[in-house]
Amino acid sequence: MRPFDPSFILEVFPQLLPYLSVTLYMLLGTVIFGSLLGFILARAKVRRRRVPKLLADIYIVALRCTPPIVLLFIVFYGLPELLMYILGVDINSFYRGLFVLVTFTLLFAASISEVMRTAYEAVDVGQREAAVSVGMSEFQAFYRIVLPQAVIVALPNFGNALINLMKDGSLAYTIGLIDIMGQGTLIISRNYGSYALETYIALAVIYLSITILIEKSLGALEKHLSKGKRGIAVRRRNIWI
């Protein structure tokens, strides 16, 4: 059995890092499209119209109960068949990232919609009503009063959803997408199974670094956005004193 070689961990980093951009592009695209779909779902639940709310509830429960790898295979094998049957379009030769983007957009939307809904409902409805009563439109009241407070409430859970998305995204290599995880698998294969532990440790370090960066960035953003809220609380306390 080949002994563990710590030096290979440093050697493999230059081979992995060029593919980090693929991982980050998939992550960014999923957050953008997933947040848009999540907003639609959250709006359907907040407005409480029977049919849209029921459809949103069914979607969220179904997607949150589906393992990511199962949905990835359903999309990878099922989407080409569906489009071929409906439109007569063959997408089997399309870039594998498309299937990854669709899969994790669907998953991310289900989780982030609940983050958006709970953050919106955490803001006292009386604030929006007061803003409307002094002449603001519904949009102005939402944009200037509700949204800044809801963002602060949502940031911690958004960060958790983002980190979970990044970890689930490592499954993309199972359908042939060459991101950092896919490249790591190729490196192990080229070495006939050798240096697997060293390669996975290097991958763990990269994922850990991204996670820390996400947490620190969102923490700094939350602290920055909370300044105004703390200032208002201090002024209110001084008034009562």
C-alpha positions as CSV (number, residue, x, y, z in Angstrom):
1,M,0.0,0.0,0.0
2,R,1.4,3.4,-1.0
3,P,2.2,5.6,2.0
4,F,0.4,9.0,2.5
5,D,2.3,11.8,0.7
6,P,1.5,15.3,2.2
7,S,3.6,17.0,-0.5
8,F,1.1,15.9,-3.1
9,I,-1.6,18.0,-1.5
10,L,0.4,21.1,-2.5
11,E,1.2,19.7,-5.9
12,V,-2.4,19.1,-6.8
13,F,-3.7,22.6,-6.0
14,P,-2.4,24.1,-9.3
15,Q,-4.3,21.3,-11.2
16,L,-7.6,22.0,-9.3
17,L,-7.8,25.7,-9.0
18,P,-8.2,26.5,-12.8
19,Y,-11.6,24.6,-12.6
20,L,-12.7,26.6,-9.6
21,S,-14.2,29.2,-12.0
22,V,-16.7,26.5,-13.3
23,T,-17.8,25.8,-9.7
24,L,-18.3,29.5,-9.0
25,Y,-20.1,30.2,-12.3
26,M,-22.6,27.4,-11.5
27,L,-23.0,28.7,-8.0
28,L,-23.6,32.3,-9.2
29,G,-26.0,31.3,-11.9
30,T,-28.0,29.1,-9.6
31,V,-28.3,31.9,-7.0
32,I,-29.5,34.4,-9.6
33,F,-32.1,32.1,-11.3
34,G,-33.0,30.3,-8.1
35,S,-33.6,33.6,-6.2
36,L,-35.9,34.8,-9.0
37,L,-37.9,31.6,-8.9
38,G,-37.9,31.7,-5.1
39,F,-39.2,35.2,-5.1
40,I,-42.2,34.1,-7.2
41,L,-42.9,31.1,-4.9
42,A,-42.5,33.3,-1.8
43,R,-44.9,35.9,-3.3
44,A,-47.5,33.2,-4.0
45,K,-47.4,32.1,-0.4
46,V,-47.5,35.5,1.1
47,R,-50.4,36.7,-1.0
48,R,-52.3,33.5,0.1
49,R,-54.4,33.1,-3.0
50,R,-55.6,29.5,-2.8
51,V,-54.4,28.0,-6.1
52,P,-51.0,29.8,-6.4
53,K,-50.3,29.1,-2.7
54,L,-51.3,25.4,-3.1
55,L,-49.0,25.0,-6.1
56,A,-46.1,26.8,-4.3
57,D,-46.6,24.5,-1.2
58,I,-46.6,21.4,-3.4
59,Y,-43.5,22.5,-5.2
60,I,-41.6,23.4,-2.1
61,V,-42.4,20.2,-0.2
62,A,-41.6,18.0,-3.3
63,L,-38.3,19.7,-4.1
64,R,-37.1,19.9,-0.4
65,C,-37.8,16.2,0.0
66,T,-35.9,15.2,-3.2
67,P,-32.2,14.3,-2.7
68,P,-30.0,16.5,-5.0
69,I,-28.4,13.6,-6.8
70,V,-31.8,12.1,-7.6
71,L,-33.1,15.3,-9.1
72,L,-29.8,15.8,-11.0
73,F,-30.3,12.4,-12.7
74,I,-34.0,13.1,-13.3
75,V,-33.1,16.4,-15.0
76,F,-30.1,15.0,-16.9
77,Y,-32.0,12.0,-18.3
78,G,-35.5,13.4,-18.3
79,L,-35.2,16.9,-19.6
80,P,-33.8,15.8,-23.1
81,E,-36.6,13.3,-23.4
82,L,-39.2,15.8,-22.4
83,L,-38.0,18.5,-24.9
84,M,-37.6,15.9,-27.6
85,Y,-41.2,14.7,-27.1
86,I,-42.8,18.2,-26.9
87,L,-40.6,20.3,-29.2
88,G,-38.6,17.8,-31.1
89,V,-35.4,19.4,-29.9
90,D,-32.3,17.2,-29.0
91,I,-30.3,18.7,-26.2
92,N,-28.3,15.6,-25.3
93,S,-25.1,17.2,-26.7
94,F,-25.6,20.4,-24.7
95,Y,-23.0,21.6,-22.1
96,R,-23.5,19.5,-19.0
97,G,-23.5,22.7,-16.9
98,L,-27.0,23.5,-18.3
99,F,-28.4,20.4,-16.5
100,V,-26.6,21.3,-13.3
101,L,-27.9,24.9,-13.5
102,V,-31.5,23.7,-14.0
103,T,-31.3,21.1,-11.2
104,F,-29.8,23.3,-8.5
105,T,-32.0,26.3,-9.6
106,L,-35.0,24.2,-8.8
107,L,-33.6,23.1,-5.5
108,F,-32.3,26.4,-4.4
109,A,-35.6,28.1,-5.2
110,A,-37.5,25.8,-2.9
111,S,-35.3,26.6,0.1
112,I,-34.7,30.3,-0.6
113,S,-38.4,30.9,-1.0
114,E,-39.0,30.0,2.6
115,V,-36.1,32.2,3.7
116,M,-37.7,35.1,1.8
117,R,-41.2,34.5,3.1
118,T,-40.2,34.2,6.7
119,A,-37.9,37.3,6.4
120,Y,-40.8,39.3,4.9
121,E,-43.3,38.2,7.6
122,A,-40.8,39.0,10.3
123,V,-41.2,42.7,9.6
124,D,-44.1,44.3,11.4
125,V,-46.9,44.8,9.0
126,G,-47.8,48.0,10.8
127,Q,-44.7,49.6,9.4
128,R,-45.8,49.0,5.8
129,E,-49.3,50.2,6.6
130,A,-48.0,53.4,8.2
131,A,-45.8,54.1,5.2
132,V,-48.8,53.7,2.9
133,S,-50.9,55.9,5.1
134,V,-48.5,58.8,4.8
135,G,-48.6,58.7,1.0
136,M,-46.1,56.1,-0.1
137,S,-47.1,53.6,-2.8
138,E,-47.1,49.9,-2.0
139,F,-43.9,49.5,-3.9
140,Q,-42.2,52.4,-2.1
141,A,-43.3,51.1,1.2
142,F,-41.8,47.7,0.3
143,Y,-38.6,49.0,-1.2
144,R,-37.8,51.6,1.4
145,I,-39.3,50.2,4.6
146,V,-39.8,46.4,4.4
147,L,-37.0,45.3,2.2
148,P,-34.0,46.7,4.1
149,Q,-35.2,45.0,7.3
150,A,-36.2,41.8,5.6
151,V,-32.7,41.5,4.1
152,I,-31.1,41.7,7.5
153,V,-33.3,39.0,8.8
154,A,-32.8,36.8,5.7
155,L,-28.9,37.0,5.5
156,P,-28.0,34.3,8.0
157,N,-30.4,31.8,6.5
158,F,-29.4,32.9,3.0
159,G,-25.8,32.2,3.9
160,N,-26.7,28.7,5.1
161,A,-28.6,28.0,1.9
162,L,-25.7,29.2,-0.2
163,I,-23.2,27.0,1.6
164,N,-25.5,24.0,1.3
165,L,-25.9,24.8,-2.4
166,M,-22.1,24.9,-2.9
167,K,-21.7,21.5,-1.2
168,D,-24.5,19.9,-3.1
169,G,-23.1,21.3,-6.3
170,S,-20.1,19.0,-5.9
171,L,-22.3,16.3,-7.2
172,A,-22.2,17.8,-10.7
173,Y,-19.2,15.6,-11.6
174,T,-21.5,12.6,-11.5
175,I,-23.0,13.7,-14.9
176,G,-19.6,14.6,-16.4
177,L,-19.2,18.3,-15.6
178,I,-15.5,19.1,-15.0
179,D,-15.5,21.5,-12.1
180,I,-13.0,21.2,-9.2
181,M,-14.6,18.0,-8.0
182,G,-14.7,16.6,-11.5
183,Q,-11.1,17.5,-12.0
184,G,-10.2,15.9,-8.7
185,T,-11.8,12.7,-9.8
186,L,-9.9,12.8,-13.1
187,I,-6.6,13.3,-11.3
188,I,-7.3,10.2,-9.1
189,S,-8.3,8.2,-12.2
190,R,-5.1,9.2,-14.0
191,N,-3.1,8.0,-11.0
192,Y,-5.0,4.6,-11.0
193,G,-6.6,5.4,-7.6
194,S,-3.4,6.6,-6.0
195,Y,-3.2,9.9,-4.2
196,A,-7.0,9.8,-3.6
197,L,-6.7,10.9,0.1
198,E,-4.3,13.8,-0.8
199,T,-6.6,15.0,-3.6
200,Y,-9.7,14.9,-1.4
201,I,-7.9,16.8,1.3
202,A,-7.0,19.5,-1.2
203,L,-10.6,19.6,-2.3
204,A,-11.8,19.9,1.3
205,V,-9.4,22.8,1.8
206,I,-10.7,24.6,-1.2
207,Y,-14.4,24.1,-0.2
208,L,-13.5,25.2,3.4
209,S,-11.9,28.3,2.1
210,I,-14.9,29.2,0.0
211,T,-17.2,28.6,2.9
212,I,-15.2,30.8,5.2
213,L,-15.2,33.5,2.6
214,I,-19.0,33.3,2.2
215,E,-19.5,33.4,5.9
216,K,-17.2,36.4,6.5
217,S,-18.6,38.3,3.5
218,L,-22.2,37.9,4.6
219,G,-21.3,38.6,8.2
220,A,-19.7,41.9,7.2
221,L,-22.7,42.8,5.0
222,E,-25.1,42.0,7.9
223,K,-23.1,44.1,10.3
224,H,-23.0,47.0,7.8
225,L,-26.8,46.8,7.1
226,S,-27.6,46.6,10.8
227,K,-25.9,49.9,11.7
228,G,-28.9,51.9,10.8
229,K,-31.2,49.6,12.7
230,R,-29.0,49.8,15.8
231,G,-28.9,53.6,15.4
232,I,-32.7,53.8,15.4
233,A,-32.9,51.5,18.5
234,V,-30.4,53.7,20.4
235,R,-32.3,56.9,19.5
236,R,-35.5,55.3,20.7
237,R,-33.9,54.3,24.0
238,N,-32.5,57.8,24.5
239,I,-35.9,59.3,24.0
240,W,-37.4,57.1,26.6
241,I,-34.6,57.8,29.0
